[in-house]
């Protein structure tokens, strides 16, 4: 849809200025998200995998929040189901021409553990760098974000908050990639409106506050 600028006071009209992604910093959303398999999933490049993951998380959320399933009961039922499948598979392999289950297929590789430990150590290093106060801006933003998250978490259960975050993560990047022109336009308009509101507040309120005379130093 065509986008026009409504700010007549702007000396550089927005329709003459080059298009800039204010949220993506002139980089494609796929590159912002890392450009790997995770980015493909979040941007719905593979709709089958993304849809399956979203349906799976929705089923888990429904089990715990809608049906009020207990996590210990669920883990026990899953373990019993897997044990029964393996038992039938192992017993049936002796009577039918089946291959018995290979236990190595259920083992987690060392590379997966090393990758997880590397990610955990990276998070710890970042946490220490932010907490050390070397960059006060990042420290203030981290404290503010955690405080806002704690306030939001007081109104939602942990599972609802995690599910809401996952749904936003699985939908907002893809929607922004598709409608980034409209979103950037609204962001620019919001910034202009905030500037106008502040200028109006400064003119009508702040500038009318009486101030005492400025004392000048006597010259000797």
MODELLER restraints for C-alpha pairs under 7 A, 6 or more apart:
rsr = mdl.restraints
at = mdl.atoms
rsr.add(forms.Gaussian(group=physical.xy_distance, feature=features.Distance(at['CA:4:A'], at['CA:15:A']), mean=6.46, stdev=0.5))
rsr.add(forms.Gaussian(group=physical.xy_distance, feature=features.Distance(at['CA:5:A'], at['CA:13:A']), mean=6.70, stdev=0.5))
rsr.add(forms.Gaussian(group=physical.xy_distance, feature=features.Distance(at['CA:5:A'], at['CA:14:A']), mean=5.74, stdev=0.5))
rsr.add(forms.Gaussian(group=physical.xy_distance, feature=features.Distance(at['CA:5:A'], at['CA:15:A']), mean=6.73, stdev=0.5))
rsr.add(forms.Gaussian(group=physical.xy_distance, feature=features.Distance(at['CA:20:A'], at['CA:26:A']), mean=6.03, stdev=0.5))
rsr.add(forms.Gaussian(group=physical.xy_distance, feature=features.Distance(at['CA:21:A'], at['CA:184:A']), mean=6.10, stdev=0.5))
rsr.add(forms.Gaussian(group=physical.xy_distance, feature=features.Distance(at['CA:22:A'], at['CA:184:A']), mean=5.85, stdev=0.5))
rsr.add(forms.Gaussian(group=physical.xy_distance, feature=features.Distance(at['CA:29:A'], at['CA:177:A']), mean=6.23, stdev=0.5))
rsr.add(forms.Gaussian(group=physical.xy_distance, feature=features.Distance(at['CA:30:A'], at['CA:39:A']), mean=5.73, stdev=0.5))
rsr.add(forms.Gaussian(group=physical.xy_distance, feature=features.Distance(at['CA:33:A'], at['CA:39:A']), mean=5.30, stdev=0.5))
rsr.add(forms.Gaussian(group=physical.xy_distance, feature=features.Distance(at['CA:40:A'], at['CA:46:A']), mean=6.45, stdev=0.5))
rsr.add(forms.Gaussian(group=physical.xy_distance, feature=features.Distance(at['CA:41:A'], at['CA:49:A']), mean=6.89, stdev=0.5))
rsr.add(forms.Gaussian(group=physical.xy_distance, feature=features.Distance(at['CA:41:A'], at['CA:50:A']), mean=5.28, stdev=0.5))
rsr.add(forms.Gaussian(group=physical.xy_distance, feature=features.Distance(at['CA:42:A'], at['CA:169:A']), mean=6.93, stdev=0.5))
rsr.add(forms.Gaussian(group=physical.xy_distance, feature=features.Distance(at['CA:42:A'], at['CA:170:A']), mean=5.07, stdev=0.5))
rsr.add(forms.Gaussian(group=physical.xy_distance, feature=features.Distance(at['CA:42:A'], at['CA:173:A']), mean=6.88, stdev=0.5))
rsr.add(forms.Gaussian(group=physical.xy_distance, feature=features.Distance(at['CA:42:A'], at['CA:174:A']), mean=6.81, stdev=0.5))
rsr.add(forms.Gaussian(group=physical.xy_distance, feature=features.Distance(at['CA:43:A'], at['CA:173:A']), mean=6.29, stdev=0.5))
rsr.add(forms.Gaussian(group=physical.xy_distance, feature=features.Distance(at['CA:43:A'], at['CA:174:A']), mean=4.59, stdev=0.5))
rsr.add(forms.Gaussian(group=physical.xy_distance, feature=features.Distance(at['CA:44:A'], at['CA:50:A']), mean=6.02, stdev=0.5))
rsr.add(forms.Gaussian(group=physical.xy_distance, feature=features.Distance(at['CA:44:A'], at['CA:174:A']), mean=6.81, stdev=0.5))
rsr.add(forms.Gaussian(group=physical.xy_distance, feature=features.Distance(at['CA:61:A'], at['CA:163:A']), mean=6.98, stdev=0.5))
rsr.add(forms.Gaussian(group=physical.xy_distance, feature=features.Distance(at['CA:63:A'], at['CA:69:A']), mean=5.38, stdev=0.5))
rsr.add(forms.Gaussian(group=physical.xy_distance, feature=features.Distance(at['CA:64:A'], at['CA:70:A']), mean=6.61, stdev=0.5))
rsr.add(forms.Gaussian(group=physical.xy_distance, feature=features.Distance(at['CA:89:A'], at['CA:100:A']), mean=6.77, stdev=0.5))
rsr.add(forms.Gaussian(group=physical.xy_distance, feature=features.Distance(at['CA:90:A'], at['CA:100:A']), mean=5.52, stdev=0.5))
rsr.add(forms.Gaussian(group=physical.xy_distance, feature=features.Distance(at['CA:90:A'], at['CA:101:A']), mean=6.66, stdev=0.5))
rsr.add(forms.Gaussian(group=physical.xy_distance, feature=features.Distance(at['CA:93:A'], at['CA:99:A']), mean=5.98, stdev=0.5))
rsr.add(forms.Gaussian(group=physical.xy_distance, feature=features.Distance(at['CA:93:A'], at['CA:100:A']), mean=5.57, stdev=0.5))
rsr.add(forms.Gaussian(group=physical.xy_distance, feature=features.Distance(at['CA:130:A'], at['CA:138:A']), mean=6.34, stdev=0.5))
rsr.add(forms.Gaussian(group=physical.xy_distance, feature=features.Distance(at['CA:130:A'], at['CA:139:A']), mean=5.32, stdev=0.5))
rsr.add(forms.Gaussian(group=physical.xy_distance, feature=features.Distance(at['CA:131:A'], at['CA:139:A']), mean=6.33, stdev=0.5))
rsr.add(forms.Gaussian(group=physical.xy_distance, feature=features.Distance(at['CA:133:A'], at['CA:139:A']), mean=6.28, stdev=0.5))
rsr.add(forms.Gaussian(group=physical.xy_distance, feature=features.Distance(at['CA:153:A'], at['CA:161:A']), mean=6.76, stdev=0.5))
